[in-house]
């Protein structure tokens, strides 16, 4: 199956322009999925292997795959804002996409720092117009190596959490401690790291299936 080259555009956001990288599906679109990238302070961008592979996989499955660049990355303006400002930007992107593609399902797939941002975004969207599907991969919770602290968010119960057993950047025990109170399931991939090395394609199988189930659900 031949996939089109990604296109880039700019939209206005709270701190200036936000750059979007968009992979269109080969046929009629089933929905729109926002895909986030890892920590900008560590060089994260939409070109990272996880968001890049996710966009290709989901666009091939029929989704319009949109990768926003966080503040200060590529053509996005503004400066790093600890995930709080980035969530405000993501809210603007979601509003833009819903206006551009009215009536289409909107899904969120967050990875690493971007998973924290999309956890915040999912909570904000729950207040009025919830996302149709949420997947968070390698979600950091609490204090992580490097000294950064990520506030635990009350994510929707339907959120799919994927994590590597040997994740040293967002340690699994912290996520499990957080999830214990709500009994939130976590899909753990044994023997892999923060980047799902060796099993990224299998992780993306679950992501694609989760989004597909959203379309099959009543009202989906």
C-alpha positions in Angstrom: 0.0 0.0 0.0 1.4 3.3 -1.1 1.3 6.1 1.5 1.5 9.8 0.7 4.3 12.0 1.9 3.5 13.9 5.1 2.4 17.5 4.7 3.3 20.3 7.1 1.2 23.3 8.1 1.0 26.0 10.8 -2.0 26.9 12.9 -2.3 29.6 15.6 -1.9 28.6 19.3 -1.7 30.2 22.7 2.1 30.8 22.4 2.3 31.4 18.7 2.3 29.1 15.7 2.0 25.4 16.1 3.5 23.2 13.4 1.5 20.1 12.3 2.9 17.1 10.3 0.0 15.3 8.7 -0.1 11.8 7.1 -3.3 11.3 5.1 -4.7 7.8 4.6 -4.6 6.2 1.2 -8.4 6.1 1.0 -11.4 7.6 2.8 -10.6 8.8 6.3 -12.1 6.9 9.2 -11.1 9.6 11.8 -8.4 11.9 13.0 -5.6 10.9 15.5 -3.3 13.2 17.3 0.1 11.7 18.0 2.6 13.3 20.4 6.4 13.1 20.6 8.8 12.7 23.5 10.5 15.3 25.7 11.8 18.3 23.7 14.5 19.0 26.4 16.0 15.6 25.4 15.7 16.2 21.6 12.2 14.8 21.1 10.4 15.6 17.9 7.7 14.2 15.6 10.5 12.5 13.7 11.3 10.2 16.6 10.8 6.5 15.7 7.8 6.0 17.9 5.6 8.8 16.7 6.9 8.4 13.2 6.1 4.7 13.1 2.7 5.3 14.8 1.7 7.9 12.2 2.6 5.6 9.3 0.8 2.6 10.9 -2.4 4.5 11.7 -2.6 6.4 8.4 -2.3 3.1 6.6 -5.2 1.9 8.7 -7.4 4.8 7.5 -6.7 7.6 10.0 -5.6 11.2 9.4 -2.5 11.1 11.5 -1.5 14.5 12.9 1.8 15.0 14.8 2.0 18.5 16.4 5.4 19.8 17.3 5.7 21.0 20.9 6.8 24.5 21.7 10.2 25.4 20.4 10.4 22.3 18.2 10.6 22.6 14.4 8.3 25.5 13.3 6.3 25.7 16.6 6.8 28.9 18.5 7.1 29.4 22.3 9.3 27.8 24.9 9.1 24.7 27.0 6.2 24.9 29.5 6.5 21.8 31.7 3.6 20.0 29.9 1.0 22.6 31.0 1.4 25.0 28.2 1.9 22.1 25.8 -1.5 20.8 26.9 -3.1 24.2 26.1 -1.6 24.0 22.6 -2.9 20.5 22.2 -6.4 21.7 23.1 -6.1 24.3 20.4 -5.0 21.6 17.9 -7.9 19.4 18.9 -10.4 22.2 18.4 -8.8 23.0 15.0 -9.0 19.4 13.8 -12.6 19.0 15.0 -13.5 22.2 13.1 -11.7 21.0 10.0 -13.1 17.4 10.1 -16.6 17.8 11.7 -18.3 14.6 12.8 -15.1 12.5 12.6 -13.9 10.5 15.6 -10.9 12.1 17.4 -8.3 9.8 19.0 -5.2 10.7 21.0 -2.0 8.6 21.1 0.6 10.0 23.4 4.1 8.8 24.0 6.6 9.6 26.8 6.4 13.3 27.8 3.8 13.5 25.1 1.7 10.9 27.0 1.7 13.2 30.0 0.6 16.1 27.8 -2.2 14.0 26.3 -3.3 12.8 29.7 -3.8 16.5 30.5 -5.5 17.0 27.2 -7.8 14.0 27.7 -8.9 15.3 31.1 -9.7 18.7 29.6 -11.7 17.2 26.8 -13.7 15.1 29.2 -15.3 18.3 30.5 -17.2 19.0 27.2 -16.4 16.8 24.2 -14.3 13.7 25.1 -11.8 12.1 22.8 -13.2 9.0 21.2 -10.1 7.0 22.1 -7.0 7.6 24.2 -3.8 5.6 24.2 -0.8 6.5 26.4 2.6 4.8 25.8 5.4 5.1 28.3 3.4 7.5 30.6 5.7 9.1 33.2 4.2 9.6 36.6 5.9 11.4 39.6 9.6 12.0 39.8 11.6 10.4 36.9 15.4 10.1 36.3 16.7 13.5 35.3 14.8 15.3 38.1 11.6 16.1 36.2 8.3 15.6 38.0 5.0 14.7 36.2 1.8 15.2 38.0 -0.5 12.1 37.9 -3.7 12.9 36.0 -7.2 11.4 36.5 -7.2 9.9 33.0 -10.5 8.5 31.6 -11.0 4.8 32.6 -11.2 3.7 28.9 -7.6 4.9 28.3 -5.3 2.2 27.0 -1.9 2.2 28.9 1.1 0.5 27.2 4.5 0.3 29.0 7.8 -1.5 28.8 8.8 -3.6 31.8 12.4 -2.3 31.7 11.5 1.4 31.2 14.2 3.4 33.0 12.9 6.8 31.7 9.4 6.4 33.0 9.7 3.7 35.6 6.9 1.1 35.6 6.6 0.8 39.4 5.6 4.5 39.6 2.8 4.0 37.1 1.6 0.8 38.8 1.6 2.6 42.2 -0.6 5.4 40.6 -2.9 2.9 38.9 -3.4 0.7 42.0 -6.0 3.0 43.5 -8.2 3.1 40.4 -7.3 -0.5 39.4 -6.5 0.9 36.0 -5.2 -1.9 33.7 -1.7 -1.5 32.2 -0.5 -3.6 29.3 3.2 -4.4 30.1 5.6 -5.6 27.4 8.2 -7.8 29.2 11.9 -7.3 28.4 11.5 -4.0 26.6 12.4 -0.4 27.3 10.8 3.0 27.2 10.9 2.9 23.4 9.4 -0.5 23.1 12.6 -1.8 21.4 12.0 -5.1 19.7 8.2 -5.0 20.0 7.1 -1.6 18.8 5.1 -3.2 15.9 3.3 -5.4 18.4 2.5 -2.4 20.6 1.2 -0.6 17.5 -1.0 -3.6 16.8 -2.8 -2.9 20.1 -3.0 0.8 19.4 -4.6 0.1 16.0 -7.0 -2.4 17.5 -8.0 0.0 20.2 -8.8 2.7 17.7 -10.6 0.2 15.5 -12.8 -0.9 18.4 -13.7 2.7 19.0 -15.1 2.9 15.4 -17.1 -0.3 16.0 -18.6 0.8 19.3 -22.1 2.2 19.5 -22.0 5.8 18.3 -18.4 5.2 16.9 
